Amino acid sequence: MDRMSILTITKDIPSNVKIKDGKVICTEHGQQEVGMYCKKCGVLVCTGCIEFRHRSHEIVSVKSQAVEDRKLLLRTIPGLKQTFIPSLKDNLKAIKESRDSTKAEFSKLIEQINSRSLELIKEIHKVRDRMIQECKANQEKTTTFLNETESKTLNGISTLEKSMKYCEELLRQEHADRNAEIILERIDLDSNLDEFPNKSPKLGYPSFHPGLNDENVLKHMFGGFRGQFKRDFDAVIPYTKLTAITKKLKPNIVAAFKYKTDIRAMCIVDVNTAWLVPISQYNELVKVDRSGRELERRNTGFQVYDLTLTKNQDILATNSENKSLIQLTDDGGHKEVADLPLRPRGLSACKNGDLLLCLCDAVDFPIHKEGQRQVVRMDKKYKIKLTIESYDGHKSFTLPDRVSENTNGDICVIDRTGGGNSHLCVFSSHGKFLFSYPDVELELQEQIIPAKIQKKHSFRDVCCDSLGNIIISDEKYNEIVVLTKHGGKKCLLTHRLQRTGGLNISPHFYRPSCLGLDGDGKLWVLQKQGITVVDLYSQWMPGYSRQPLASNTPR
């Protein structure tokens, strides 16, 4: 089977490797052939990759990793043949049956509502119409849900069958040097299994419950739904996933220091240093290390809202006044590298050298009809290649403030909605809306929380770790929220936070704002009057000290 025919039907995952003339090469470092595998990040790497970002990680040869992956594939493929793919086909049959029952169930509900409406006086016909419309809308949503599930299941079966055949072809060639391809195929198959979970649709239908025929309780006369409109899944067989590494979220505080000045933005330079943008002194940048020691001050001459470290180790900053991007030079100066159509806010560098940028015409709430709010992706020459202006089909951004790229290419945006509130919006690498957090519409539909007591969040920043988890800071609730790449809530960090060694630090955050991940995957949390460094997975890397640092009281 042609290798590219498999890649074209899998989801778009940014990668630094490709197959050329029967060899797996790195596209980022002069077409070098990859010879090593990074255990921490789960990717194939060349010598340039190791030097740039994987030096402190656990590195093994492709030959060594291929032995492990070959065994893993040999154990997994029989299960795919005998259980997983047949079960997906059974799910497909269940989807078709559910579609037939959906029409009958909703027709029955509408008939009950019409019968009940004939007993009521003319003034409550509006109530009847509203409930019928709700039924039809939920029928349409349920049918759409089943159609999308059917399409995804069909795609999953096709993708897995093609990928499985290619794996078998590779494994049969025991004497050929196909080690790198075996590893790459295992990575792709792992991604496919994650993309197509083996779940069967589980539908729930409400029953109609008549109200009282009493004029004093007119609003209860028509009746209402009992139960919920549900579109969910039941797991059919245990979740299958290929992986060569196992990490558990077990966060430990490894360093902390006081910093009395409020900070607007933070940019991690390496495992020990970061640039800070003080709120009270927009024109100044301050460089500090993990002990809180000030290393350098720099006057930029313009107001910086956000800054980022690029793939080429350049520091870029946003100049909102002049609507431009500025590069800070090694000699302490700076130069303008791009003019922008709107005022820049949040800025984040991507792994492939692109930039993600939040833009707006003005900072105001609510947005006026002619207002412009955008999240754009720029290439290495600062040309806009993607523009996102709305999400969830019709809702426009209120004020996109921070942005970050996930390991699978998804674009994570913090959108401020006014009154100190905000929420997270996530898009695919092509700009398709995927989900928001919290999903208020879903919470209201399933009656999880009443409309009057919706929990409002004040998300300040977002970043993503090497496993694709989405990490957001909630200043209002003094919490760091960890989500899966699909938007599921994984945990609140303080519920698992521990202290390392002799650090005398309270395992809580106070008004956390800016977030950043250093080269070793340590999370830097900027909070009110202090910075805390957290080892998310408690995996100590070479060159990263376990010893506590001085001045380690966060506030």
Steps between C-alpha positions, in 0.01 A plus 500: 500500500624850419610667820360840397153352447488434873630841599236680294209346690637558848450824689741784432780461753802730458817291467865568440552177305405353164591196293725567201666234283424235759655700787338698783654848499465815711356793304610757757876439493630467146329175404704299752407135542353440845700257707365544851170500689405736788329301776366812672333659197424180308651621170778403258791746511820580316821642648372853438175431688696361795726804514210747472232369737558138607850513652384436858244234405534122497623410149532148354596368157227423244623141497444466873159668489395295195556179697255626763250630243516179297400300808226752578354479149514120501301496824248759383411403142323173594279695737417747226402219265305289744338757730543869435410534129214243518362691798513825303297330225243393761484863613424603143199268500386647834520851356264407216254340742513805725420729208176306434396506866584870525235590242234290674580629848498865401181455293337355810609796711364752248167314483469513881574870505237568230237294686567687820482838329140433385391497866637846571371846425624710211738713715740212560549400136834681509616253763401209275687644202812554705508143626440353152783712370721374780414141405574556133823678579614215723389245240712680243794518740464131586479401134803718424677340794429150364597596144830649619565196719426267209730693269781504756457127567515417129810715464652334806443150364650593163798678657578220747465225239738678262746580777482140627580360155798730471623389845476136396696574186777665703511218755533236228818667378711389794831524318444845349615811682149644559550587866424869471188428295382250761531765772327760285219258420454416866474873577240548223302194609502626857362835380231325293385291797479818707304672223243219461400381851294182501173625642139430409238778501274505805181702452251604763152640435283700740137412574220754497361587846164687504457794734205602722179638343480794737475864383705613802796304373468579131870465430485136619188402305660410173750258655865437447762242418603240752851372445767643273590518136821296501763434238776294658704182464528168678845343492477162324845359565799632699667799340794398282806720465853438379774674693867451569503731804274541800465826692275575793414851607668530840591868542766614745613853582875512430568873535330826593593860571342832592451774244306799631434675166187396308588343165323535165678221310775241534729327249706197604850517349644171631469270803634767736405845364199701380416848373224685688288801392405711808151654482609829654793539260380398153822616333724280715591133491657320794697175472501277811622151589326227701633634827338839441832673427473785250745445212420782261272800437421631156312813393318425175370848431152366429219331693526121493181298551639152431820334380615157383814298423509379138641180354816694408540621860393857413287701744196660331275753673173676413486878461132590535547873440668461161317177405824313440719207598839581650808278524733557795866490396794357694664844537206630708323670211201402291370511144156494340441183297133527399213748469164368618145584383365525857623544856696193618440331837593136577795355307634143479764328287424164333739207470526534121599868519152649446346754740155513659372848579186654655386822329230760572399845381434623856489373857133539592196299616269418342634500146321743264357382168796623295757377752770257393628217718732238349747223571750464214778263405806655332779323314873554548484806273218650713235447232152411629408146386194438721239731656243393762225750585222290653430168667213260562350584161396859567648647818771761448794550733441764765868569569751222419777556751739201516576219258706178492560209260446144623724208402236373252481841329180617672475872575397590858362852559401686817209728410416774753124565514483800735448544871825318573358182342646287221493154347718268292434436128687226312535474121667253265817600316274599206281727715200267551333552838535189718374589849486763772557472874286523691228392255222714650243402234549131576485559875170684468355244257576212737384708798833463673482856635213753502548803274497743791791333679734426212858485622699776332872452447781749461751311287819701453737278302530164323783262408526134394738228622678233295211254550246740350337598831360854504597703810311819586529741794178613672571820691150522651508156665877491574538182298692337215263287287638207299291378202555220252560599138134416431373739772427253779583625847799304629559662838554815701874524563475592867310177570816306412773751577780390735820652628850376422777464755510768770297766316279679751229599253122485518375276214251766384499783248394860555362681193704301245542676166780429253614145421807361324675167442879485497716264295467223758121521511490677837198731539573858613194656666501876543270605784442802721846605629678179414595225256470127565669229290317164485632165379177362349604138459773469765749361250839647585707578194882518483629846576186608687570534871271339753629729773274783624607854418527802725218753552240234445196653667254592222314776681 
